């Protein structure tokens, strides 16, 4: 009886504790971490909190950077907008200026044409119809016969369509070995339709040496300024006649000269007579003259002389008056005497005073 009661109490206690014992055994079997690992996890938690703090700090820094980039982007956008607006304003201004310049160019061309038409009428009234005309790709040329009391000669009015159509030709293409060349030979060699003799020269040891300044294709071949009355006569890159007294190479370069030679004196400047040197005054000789009108058309004149019954020549003072009558703005005297030669369309029209063409150092030619 006692045995049965004690046994029953034991069984009861076991049954009461069984669930707790089972839970303990299950926990012991399923627990994923050891105590050491749990302590490690506590340490790793501290590290994690530190890293989280760093990441948070970096996020704040990144946020600041993003804000800075955003501010920069806004500034850049405003700057780009301003630049675009300025560019649009400049383009609009350029277009307006371009249209204005085009209008001025058209107006200038119309005025030039009207001026040329008036000039042709003036010359026709003074000289009659041209004795020769060339309507070439590079130039339009009208040739007139000059016949006044006491002298004869020829004149050409040239309108360039190509600035490179007028050029200076050096005999033999060399200063050192220059033996001279006739005007007609220079014209034929270059295929020119019109040619006149140009600069002065002197003979030395069997060769001819140009005086003063000589420029061919933009290269200065001779440069001497010993004579204060000496004038340079040349053409710039636009085919315009330029010249006058030159004392320095800087002056010459400022004119943008492509071709030129020297002689004397200057006859007209801006439509006004220039002084004639005393030793050149009131003497009649064959003359070669060059000038340009208000519209920049070129003028070439050769007057014969020293030939009784044909032409006795002209004084420089008479030449000035005639040039002003022709409405010439600037004009220069080129080498004259026996050198004066007028070549047009395959032949020499004037009568050189030597009875034949003279060998000269430089000639001016015009391509058709």
Steps between C-alpha positions, in 0.01 A plus 500: 500500500780736588688389192213574272447847642867596467510367147198698403648820645819442298305442184301818566811710548653360182189575307491855632865564420500316168403797286769717652759228466396457133532868434845502659612203293358663181667832572829321564465322167380801289693795650685659191761696694740420773560737783824611349325564173240701678767710664654542156167616368486763767844623389396491136198704590729771634703488179180511299388808691836667426473409131142619495617828647768533231251415227261756642779758497584408142135530405494851643818582309348352185190705557716813529680402178171443323382842612828655383471324163142615472607858574781473243260353245258787558785751462623324185150499356461870569844565345418286195169683463683834519763387248230374264313827530817700435580276202148550364534876548840502329367286214205733461734802503733330250210423268381858520854628437546252214174612343608862546838432339336313214277800448800731501681270256206496262471876532875538443489278191205694365678829566818364343308387193325836479836674542653283230211570266544872557876463447446314172272781385760763597778316317279439197419870483868592529656225289230347288434127472764251617737371232512165677305317771556179690236343723710233664457274800769691693448853374295730281723725292410799284773656287477856368710694253636829632555780252552851623680799348864399485483144631352155445468194712275230644307451819347191660234495770510169688243356737639197680280200576796309641756689714773264382443600137731803536863437581855623461730288281875506559718443194657156523327460839833599657657819634855359500501390135255748350577567134171673432183401317269684261144574605352285224727207593388525865136509389533195276696310762225550759201475265401862570249696292637840611846615605699820558856558615544575869793596727823682430843335479865556419768296326795356692760251378285361224178464698202719580429586863158625619506826697329548834266226618398189309238253626399184316238258641524666842880463520714812534782451247657847516464773761679833451368838619787731406286740290240697697296563183481130413152347519405139544215384272340165565194286559375353825343160561162634381642623171470864606758758397715618793811711516684814594810576699621190690783531755479174698415138429236523772320767295515274199370197690215708644376554143477121453683535168518207261664671198675828441791704362633855531522821300406867543316716567157451656257704287169491690404406854133496599416701188754774575810593301833415659816711458713426192878493571675797338714285270184329369286811459365625166688253281341292222580133475335167427312400817358191664240585765293293740210594723160400629155652504267553797353151449852343499496421127858523374633736237804441277622772261792509257576824314743490209768770460822608330343424161438811291187480293354234727536595866739730683407378847328654800609686812417361843298814572288434189466139608366609841234717335394220266481248784277733702283545192463122493388507868810306616563494877862381540762488225872436454759551231674179392819467298464692173713599203603209282356255754137612453309212340129417475418138412146378443345188351814363339676812374669825598260787422721802563822606327795472742741794456799270437327362193466166672424363844759552769615229739376590848516338843131499598165502323142512626275240339126435517359152437177473295 
